[in-house]
Amino acid sequence: MSLGSKSSLMTFEAMKKYFDEVENIDIKGVEVVLSSKKLSVLYNGKTLQKSDCMYAKGSFRYAPLLRSITTAFYNSTYMPIKPNTFTIGHDKLLTHLALQHYNIPMPETYVISSINAAKKILKQVQFPIILKFPQGTQGKGVMFGDSFASASSMLDTIESLKQPFLIQEYVETDGSDIRAIVVGDNVVAAMKRKAVIGEKRANIHAGAKGEAIVLDTFSRKIAVNTAKSIGAEICAVDILESVKGPEVIEANLSPGLQGIIEVTKIDVVDKIAKYLYEKAKHFSEKGKSSETSKIFEDLGVSKAGKSAEQQIVSNLDFRSDRILLPKLITNLSKFDEQDEVVIKASKGKVMVEKL
């Protein structure tokens, strides 16, 4: 489920190699209906059916909708991004709060209540500084203040926009940063991005050039822990190489993948698709196991002792002139197709024993 970006369509095609059926859902056609008794999700006016896996992504403008949709399916469908992650991951302030809670290194960041309070902070910090709007992607909403005068002027403009903002310590990296793609417990690809001359943002969309790299163990751990701190199994993590070590500046729930695939020559979308399939399969099997246990419990079937004999009252299912035993019997007996058995039968009685 996405806005149909190139990266999303590439992931959609890759998923076809693993799943029996994959549906490409345009988030613009989805609506959520809330009432006191239920939460319904419609797609193009029709009820959206449950699936084994849902990979939802989109820009910060769709964060409330994405959270609502994933909340509706969270207990019955595997999804790599938790519902509340769409709120956290699309807000830089909430992301930094999550990073701080998990002791993940990041630049010093100030949350300010007013412009006047911000200007007092400007008198205390070392320049240059970074000013950020909490929401925005591809480096948009990020400003560079190289002096008190320029930063103060930016604050006057921000005041007219009536937008919340952050002041952040500037980390000198000569216009470069690291982007790591996290999938599960692994960094599947990483690149160093170098900003073009005259540009402070090292985003590929802003013209930056990429170079394939292999992250050291500590940086990989920081990237994976960043993803976990916001509740995402798949995301991009942006890291600055400071004199104090790696520092995280952002996590991106819907990163562009063409650039990093081209630079690293790693099939990132295939790794994402394979991961989704394996996790969805495990989620589905776990659900079936829980369901079977519940059936056993409802039937009063004891779990005591593997060799304990159980009795089940049921009607027989005949296929043509043959008896088909209930699935519960198959589960309890633990018979395998390779097993040899002895079958004893008399009127009103059948006994099957492993040879």
Secondary structure, DSSP 8 states (H G I E B T S, - for coil): -BS--HHHHHHHHHHTTTSS-----BGGGEEEEE-SS-EEEEETTEE----SB------GGGHHHHHHHHHHHTTTSB-SB-TTHHHHHT-HHHHHHHHHHTT-----EEE-SSHHHHHHHHTTS-SSEEEE-SS-STTTTEEEE-SHHHHHHHHHHHHHHT---EEEE----SSEEEEEEEETTEEEEEEEEE--TT-----GGGT-EEEE----HHHHHHHHHHHHHHTBSEEEEEEEEETTEEEEEEEESS---HHHHHHH---HHHHHHHHHHHHHHHHHHHHHHHHHHHHHHHHT---S-TT---------EEETTEEE--HHHHHHHT--TT--EEEEEETTEEEEEE-
